[in-house]
Amino acid sequence: MLKLGNFIIGSALLATALTVPAIAAEPVFETKTALGEALFFDMELSKNRSQACASCHQPEYGFADARGAVSIGDDGSSLGDRNAPTASYAAFSPQFHQRKDGVWVGGQFLDGREPDLAGQAGGPPLNPIEMGMPDKASVVARLLAYPDYVVSMRALFAEDVFDDADRAYAAMTESIAAFERTDYFAPFDSKYDRFLRGEVELTQEEELGRLLFFSEQFTNCNLCHQLNTSQVSRNETFSNYEYHNIGVPVNVAVRRENGLGGDHVDRGLLENPAVDDPGEAGKFKVPTLRNVAVTGPYMHNGVFEDLRTVLLFYNKYNAKSAKRQINPETGKPWAQPEVPGTLSVKQLTHGPALEDDRIDALVAFLKTLTDARYENLLKD
């Protein structure tokens, strides 16, 4: 429980009866973006004051979690079951919706359960195995303990923004979303972008990878990882934001650590409350490929450590040789899909098998999608 002046603020506070201290000062954060930046890095918004948005979306590692396949919670022991997706370029995902052809598109989180960035920002603070706060009023109480937040939110939203916990919480998430829409998360300054602007040249291997990637004959990459048809668009994020089941196996090591039993199945898109079609089970949102070379481990559950392994995994659907049916990270045959019945067979089996030199070329090209500030993280 927090004591602020003559006011006692605790989690039992009624959402419609928040007591706001009288503070007269100029706002410290003059824009929602500046406020959102402070909130993004603020550990006070977690139960034990040990975790912020930036803990699992680390700016120095492409806004992904470099600590492992899944993130550890604010309590220091809880583990999730999914890999934290990068927050870089997340603002380009459209709102979650179903197209006229029945295909679900967009949203935030791997199953699109939040329609937009503000919704996503509001999830982790209240998740018991993430930031662990019991309710919105408890989070707002933490905000009320800091005059800089109180004054700034009153100025940016409304004088009575703290009169209701839901309203104040929404103002907080809207501010974080505003920060996540800035160029800090999406600079479009990778080697690929500089190549498009004529500032650098690609190596022969990178150029081969680029041609293969965009080819409709030799790979299936662009079927899902290309949003714009123009190859010179500055805003290419390398995702169509659809949902597909590509046959990813269970991450046995994660399940062993997080305590979920062998009978547990991650149903992907079917975990989204808006979706009830069993045919959507096991599908996950197509991720951006921006910064993909520095945001491993890979897949929705972090089951693969190396980017080259991911490409070999895709290639196994078309390859006939025995060696292509072996996972190089385990030395054993590829494990079976967690959800086998809804595979995107058409997309997965498009194109021929690729030899090692072409796999390597695709890896080289994907590395060119790394933002300039992360190029020092690239491995040879």
Secondary structure, 3 states (H helix, E strand, C coil): CEEECCEEECCCCCCCCCCCCCCCCCCCCCCHHHHHHHHHCCHHHCCCCCCCHHHHCEHHHCCECCCCCCCECCCCCCECCCCCCCCCCHHHCCCCEECCCCCEECCECCCCCECCHHHHHCHHHHCCCCCCCCCHHHHHHHHHCCHHHHHHHHHHCCCCHHHCHHHHHHHHHHHHHHHHCCCCCCCCCCHHHHHHCCCCCCCHHHHHHHHHHHCCCCCCHHHHCCCCCCCCCCCCCCCCCEEECCCCCCCHHHHHHHCCCCCCCCCEHHHCCCCCCHHHCCEEECCCCCCHHHCCCECCCCCECCHHHHHHHHHCCCCCCHHHHEECCCCEECCCCCCCCCCCHHHHCCCCCCCHHHHHHHHHHHHCCCCHHHHHHCCC
